[in-house]
């Protein structure tokens, strides 16, 4: 009898976990309808699907075009690490260090360029600091070689890792420790 009750309890607990996961997934799916996904696809120039982290693209889209301001973290102006910190807090609920170098040093493990996944960070060093291995620029990887970042010359935008400048200045990808 005791064995039967234990089996019943395990089955009940498993069904609760599964049903919670289904409700959460349905709630996430319903938050982003096909029109939203299509709008974001056009905005980013990427083919997005419900399997992508649509909340990342949605949060980032609200920052596209915001001008660059060193030390900024508002829609009046934002720098690269400010943008990454804000988006990570909004999308993942994770608070990151505020400087690019400290984000890499304290919040990330290195990821090879070929293994980078959506939502992971990409780190670069400016040509002027080529002697140093410390990063001076950070962005968030999207997909298909694209990343969102705050460019000092063009503000918040999407760029490609295959652009010569980003090939030359690449340091590493960063997987945020949870």
C-alpha positions as CSV (number, residue, x, y, z in Angstrom):
1,X,0.0,0.0,0.0
2,X,2.8,2.4,0.9
3,X,4.5,1.7,-2.4
4,X,1.2,2.5,-4.3
5,X,0.9,5.8,-2.4
6,X,4.5,6.8,-3.3
7,X,3.9,6.0,-7.0
8,X,0.7,8.1,-6.9
9,X,2.5,11.0,-5.3
10,X,5.3,10.9,-7.9
11,X,2.7,10.8,-10.7
12,X,0.8,13.8,-9.2
13,X,4.0,15.8,-8.8
14,X,5.1,15.1,-12.4
15,X,1.7,16.1,-13.8
16,X,1.9,19.4,-11.8
17,X,5.3,20.2,-13.2
18,X,4.3,19.3,-16.8
19,X,1.1,21.3,-16.6
20,X,2.9,24.4,-15.2
21,X,5.4,24.2,-18.1
22,X,2.6,24.0,-20.6
23,X,0.8,27.0,-19.2
24,X,4.0,29.0,-19.1
25,X,4.8,28.1,-22.7
26,X,1.2,29.0,-23.9
27,X,1.4,32.3,-22.0
28,X,4.7,33.1,-23.7
29,X,3.4,32.1,-27.1
30,X,0.2,34.1,-26.8
31,X,2.1,37.2,-25.8
32,X,3.8,37.4,-29.2
33,X,1.4,36.7,-32.0
34,X,2.4,36.2,-35.7
35,X,1.9,39.9,-36.5
36,X,4.4,40.8,-33.8
37,X,6.9,38.2,-35.0
38,X,6.5,39.4,-38.6
39,X,7.0,43.1,-37.6
40,X,10.1,42.2,-35.6
41,X,11.4,40.0,-38.5
42,X,11.2,43.1,-40.8
43,X,12.7,45.4,-38.2
44,X,15.7,43.2,-37.7
45,X,16.0,41.8,-41.2
46,X,16.0,38.3,-39.8
47,X,13.4,35.5,-40.3
48,X,12.1,35.0,-36.7
49,X,10.0,32.1,-35.6
50,X,8.3,31.3,-32.3
51,X,11.3,29.2,-31.4
52,X,13.4,32.3,-31.2
53,X,13.6,34.4,-28.0
54,X,11.0,36.9,-29.2
55,X,11.1,38.8,-25.9
56,X,14.8,39.6,-26.6
57,X,13.9,41.0,-30.1
58,X,10.9,42.9,-28.7
59,X,12.9,44.5,-25.9
60,X,15.8,45.3,-28.3
61,X,13.4,46.8,-30.9
62,X,12.4,49.5,-28.4
63,X,16.1,50.7,-28.3
64,X,16.9,50.6,-32.0
65,X,17.9,54.1,-33.2
66,X,18.6,55.5,-29.7
67,X,21.7,57.7,-29.9
68,X,25.0,56.7,-28.2
69,X,26.0,58.5,-25.0
70,X,29.1,57.3,-23.0
71,X,27.9,56.2,-19.6
72,X,24.2,56.5,-20.7
73,X,21.5,54.1,-19.8
74,X,18.3,55.9,-20.9
75,X,16.4,56.4,-24.2
76,X,18.1,59.9,-24.3
77,X,21.4,58.1,-24.9
78,X,23.0,54.7,-24.0
79,X,26.4,53.1,-24.3
80,X,27.1,49.5,-25.3
81,X,27.4,48.1,-21.7
82,X,24.4,50.1,-20.6
83,X,22.3,48.6,-23.4
84,X,23.4,45.1,-22.6
85,X,22.7,45.5,-18.9
86,X,19.2,46.9,-19.5
87,X,18.3,44.2,-22.0
88,X,19.6,41.4,-19.8
89,X,17.7,42.7,-16.8
90,X,14.5,43.1,-18.8
91,X,14.7,39.8,-20.7
92,X,16.4,37.4,-18.4
93,X,16.1,39.1,-15.0
94,X,19.9,39.0,-14.6
95,X,21.9,42.0,-13.3
96,X,25.3,42.4,-15.0
97,X,28.3,44.4,-14.1
98,X,28.2,47.9,-15.7
99,X,31.5,48.0,-17.6
100,X,32.3,45.9,-20.7
101,X,35.5,44.5,-19.2
102,X,33.8,43.5,-15.9
103,X,30.9,41.9,-17.7
104,X,33.3,39.6,-19.4
105,X,35.5,39.1,-16.3
106,X,32.8,38.6,-13.7
107,X,29.6,37.5,-15.5
108,X,30.7,35.3,-18.4
109,X,32.5,32.2,-19.5
110,X,34.2,32.4,-22.9
111,X,32.5,30.9,-25.9
112,X,34.1,30.2,-29.2
113,X,32.8,32.3,-32.1
114,X,31.4,29.2,-33.8
115,X,29.4,28.1,-30.7
116,X,27.7,31.3,-29.8
117,X,24.0,31.2,-29.3
118,X,21.1,33.6,-29.3
119,X,21.2,35.9,-26.3
120,X,24.9,35.4,-25.6
121,X,27.3,38.3,-25.5
122,X,29.9,39.3,-28.1
123,X,33.0,41.2,-27.1
124,X,35.4,43.4,-29.1
125,X,38.3,45.7,-28.6
126,X,38.7,48.9,-30.5
127,X,41.6,49.2,-33.0
128,X,43.1,51.9,-30.7
129,X,43.4,49.4,-27.9
130,X,44.7,46.5,-30.0
131,X,47.6,45.9,-27.6
132,X,45.2,45.0,-24.8
133,X,43.0,41.9,-24.6
134,X,40.5,43.8,-22.5
135,X,37.2,44.4,-24.4
136,X,36.0,47.9,-25.1
137,X,32.7,47.0,-26.8
138,X,29.9,44.5,-26.1
139,X,26.7,43.5,-27.9
140,X,24.1,40.7,-27.7
141,X,24.1,38.0,-30.3
142,X,20.8,37.5,-32.1
143,X,21.1,34.8,-34.9
144,X,22.5,34.3,-38.4
145,X,25.7,36.3,-37.4
146,X,23.8,39.4,-36.3
147,X,24.1,41.2,-33.0
148,X,22.5,44.3,-31.4
149,X,24.7,46.9,-29.8
150,X,25.2,50.6,-29.2
151,X,27.6,51.9,-31.8
152,X,29.4,55.1,-30.8
153,X,28.8,56.5,-34.3
154,X,25.3,55.3,-35.1
155,X,23.6,54.5,-31.8
156,X,21.7,51.3,-31.2
157,X,21.7,49.1,-34.2
158,X,22.1,45.6,-35.6
159,X,25.4,44.7,-37.2
160,X,27.0,41.5,-38.6
161,X,29.9,39.6,-37.1
162,X,31.1,39.1,-40.7
163,X,31.8,42.9,-41.2
164,X,35.6,43.4,-41.5
165,X,35.7,45.7,-38.5
166,X,34.1,43.1,-36.2
167,X,36.3,40.3,-37.6
168,X,39.4,42.3,-36.8
169,X,38.4,43.4,-33.3
170,X,36.7,40.2,-32.1
171,X,37.8,39.0,-28.7
172,X,35.3,36.3,-27.6
173,X,31.7,35.3,-27.1
174,X,30.4,35.3,-23.5
175,X,27.9,32.9,-21.9
176,X,26.4,34.6,-18.9
177,X,26.7,32.6,-15.7
178,X,23.4,32.0,-14.1
